[in-house]
Amino acid sequence: MPEELRRKQENHERGDHPEHRRGGDRHRPRRKRQESLKPGSFKYVWRSVSRNKGAVVGMIMLAAIVVLCFLSPYICKYPYAKLNMMDSYQTPNLNHLFGTDEMGRDLFSCVLYGARYTLIIGLLATAMSAVLGIIMGAAAGYFGGIVDSCLMRFLDIFQAFPTLVLAMAFCAVFGTGVDKCILALGITGIPGFARLMRANILRIVNMEYIEAARTINCPTWKIILKHIIPNSVSPVIVEIAMTVSRNGLTSSSLSFLGLGVQPPKPEWGAMLSAARSYIRDYPHMVIIPGIFIVITVLSFNLIGDAFRDALDPTLKN
């Protein structure tokens, strides 16, 4: 007993008593537990994208273009369609930040207003392609057989032609204008989304949770909409980001060839087409719209690459 009392007294002096340890732990700062995020969840994807320097640069550039696009009525000194032959062929200066064109129109106003058409065409055409392509790809991948063969052979006809050539053909049939350009680009983008969706569905259609849904007599439309499409849509998100940039570039190409947006609407491709005759004497008329096209396409590509890495880490590097 004396030995045990002596040991307790020594522990008490060193502060090793259980009550002392509990008291010390009470005042010790606790470490924050790191939240474990499930791969594929929204928070996981956003954290991965936000830590990607290229994606951050792309989002900043794209946000700047969108903000300038919406603020163009308030920050532009001149209307984009105002003609003033006395001010034609001016280089960038304080009155005209980007200079003027052959008709004396302010290029700063034309560029900012032209961003609306490029973004609208790219986004709406991609939305049309994605919706129709996902539906067709889901039907082909789930039902298979004759449905798969008919849909895929029908899409093979579209993919037999280059995208730009096919878009030119549709624009020649439908006519020129913003709505016709959206329709042409929307149709040409369907095969890519349909094939991507079909490939993903063929990978998951025989998984256990799909078989379980079938055994409880779940309706086919509900299996496709509630189980198959949500679990196979991740690669489609990456394809959407890439297709927006591709459609923006193709719409500029169509306008450059005279088949897209028509004057006096200030679309970037149409501005390049009108200024190509003056590239030697007044290069600013070509360089400035071209730079904005490059920035917009580059922004969407950087964001798309970041989403690809976040949704499928095996594709990094």
Secondary structure, DSSP 8 states (H G I E B T S, - for coil): -HHHHHHHHHHHHHT-SHHHHHHHHHHS----------TTSHHHHHHHHHT-HHHHHHHHHHHHHHHHHHHHHHH-SS-TT---GGGTT--S-SSSTT-B-TT--BHHHHHHHHHHHHHHHHHHHHHHHHHHHHHHHHHHHHH-HHHHHHHHHHHHHHHTS-HHHHHHHHHHHH-SSHHHHHHHHHHHTHHHHHHHHHHHHHHHTTSHHHHHHHHTT--HHHIIIIIIHHHS-HHHHHHHHHHHHHHHHHHHHHHHTTSSS-TTS--HHHHHHHHGGGTTT-THHHHHHHHHHHHHHHHHHHHHHHHHHHH-GGG--
